[in-house]
Amino acid sequence: VLPDGRIWDGLSALRKDNTGYDLKQLFLGAEGTLGVITAAVCKLFPAPITRETALCAVTELAAACRLLGMVRRSLGDCVVSFEFLARPALELVLANISDTRDPFVAAHPAYVLLELTGGHAARGLREELMAVYADAEAQGLVGDALIAESESQRSAWWRLREQIPAAERAAGGSIKHDVSVALADLPTLAQRAGAAVVSRHPGVRVSMYGHVGDGNLHFNVLAPVGADPETFRAAHAASVSDLVHRTAVELGGSFSAEHGVGQLKRDLLRVTESPIALDLMREIKAAVDPKDLMNPGKVL
Amino acid sequence: VLPDGRIWDGLSALRKDNTGYDLKQLFLGAEGTLGVITAAVCKLFPAPITRETALCAVTELAAACRLLGMVRRSLGDCVVSFEFLARPALELVLANISDTRDPFVAAHPAYVLLELTGGHAARGLREELMAVYADAEAQGLVGDALIAESESQRSAWWRLREQIPAAERAAGGSIKHDVSVALADLPTLAQRAGAAVVSRHPGVRVSMYGHVGDGNLHFNVLAPVGADPETFRAAHAASVSDLVHRTAVELGGSFSAEHGVGQLKRDLLRVTESPIALDLMREIKAAVDPKDLMNPGKVL
């Protein structure tokens, strides 16, 4: 629905269409500042016939990235989830969420929760996964690894991953960041942002997890043990976020991989985005919504 | 490069970035009317380790579409090519291109040239393909089928597909169309467009081939046998194209799946695109290129 009330029907199920500007892409991610999206066409995929879920202990984020390369090379698009959890994020869950336990006997520096799905052709999914694991172990990338033997085991592992935000809240809350870089730069991002934050704010704890395949990290910072979380955040959130966002942008990355700009990050967009891109965005906004009626004050 | 000479650096290797409008998507497919694209970031995929190429005789386009569904369900994204050729297109190649021969002994109504690639996990690619073929044969969708046993056999089959445009030229030329619809509507498009064209212009020959997985058909129309191709085209190209394009647009499809609008199809865009979408495109064009310097007279 456009600012003047007219309805543009952009519903199309075409995979290929080279006729004029791709208006749909302009409205996607514009956060309602150009118009309101009221309907969507969904692309469906065949329901997977086979599935394997594995939890791998890895030595560090760089090892997880290399493991992703190996498993993609071998299993291609059968890899549907590849979630990274650093040990501190897991510990937050174990300490703050009921009915959780460490799936491994020993503590490991980090973990990958990996899910593969396939059609009939994936009957050898588990065998391939085992072969990749053997390669990765020989290269010293992985420690122990488990393959889910039941749906309840699978759910328990996913719960460890999905309860991280709740665990952070239960621990007093965190300064949250949603950053992305090119996959190859992900370990550098984690290392540099971690070093910068810890050096400026000694004792802080970093809860790090994310979607490695997308180059996307949730890099959340908790107050030092013993400090009052709320007081710490009020005093240092701006400084901590500036360090994390600056590191991502310096690596050619994004300060908002998933969650958008809104009003909270509007000033950040102004200082990190190129002036030329901002001009283009403002020109388009003025052309489509000259009276600034749509979601005013957001994004730009 | 923008109309005022400024250079916007939109090179980014991020898979996820939700910061402001997606300007890159605006320039893609704008045919240079908003600016000139001078560089691109490429996403790389692992080189396939295994490959299988098959040529399947099918009863009709609808059977090819169902076969695509079956092979996608079983082999997912291992399916990298799925090219449809109707018999008349193959016959044009056999008659007009040297060193070509029909791979089958019998004549079949249509063919699918199918290619699968995979990593290590695809070691069973051929076995899976055979299983899908057995299913498809039991359902009466496929006639004979061949799996390439050598690179030279594979090349010979791809040559049959790739030489269709040259064969049409050698046969005197064709009235070409590059239409797309949602995959489910592809058989209806072919049937309706064929009936409309043959009913208005008895004796014309249709050379039909395309990328079924994209819902994209090259629906090319040749003069009746005995008629002078050039005279026929001069007299009837507009009428033939109108029938084909109208059929595609009535089915919610595109009159230009791959090749854009340019100046040849500018008037067609004006009558088939919604006035609201055209207004939006013109507003954006005026905002980004107010002096109409970039590729004037094209697209809009």
Interface residues (C-beta under 8 A of the other chain):
Chain A: L2 R6 I7 W8 D9 G10 S12 A13 L14 R15 K16 D17 N18 T19 G20 Y21 D22 L23 Q25 L26 L28 G29 A30 L34 P46 I49 R72 R73 S74 L75 G76 D77 C78 G118 G119 H120 A121 A122 R123 G124 L125 E128 A131 S180 V181 A182 L183 H211 G213 D214 G215 N216 G252 G253 S254 F255 S256 A257 E258 H259 G260 V261 K265 L269 T272 E273 S274 I276 A277 L278 L280 M281 E283 I284 A286 A287 V288 V299 L300
Chain B: L2 R6 I7 W8 D9 G10 S12 A13 L14 R15 K16 D17 N18 T19 G20 Y21 D22 L23 Q25 L26 L28 G29 A30 L34 P46 I49 R72 R73 S74 L75 G76 D77 C78 G118 G119 H120 A121 A122 R123 G124 L125 E128 A131 S180 V181 A182 L183 H211 G213 D214 G215 N216 G252 G253 S254 F255 S256 A257 E258 H259 G260 V261 K265 L269 T272 E273 S274 I276 A277 L278 L280 M281 E283 I284 A286 A287 V288 V299 L300
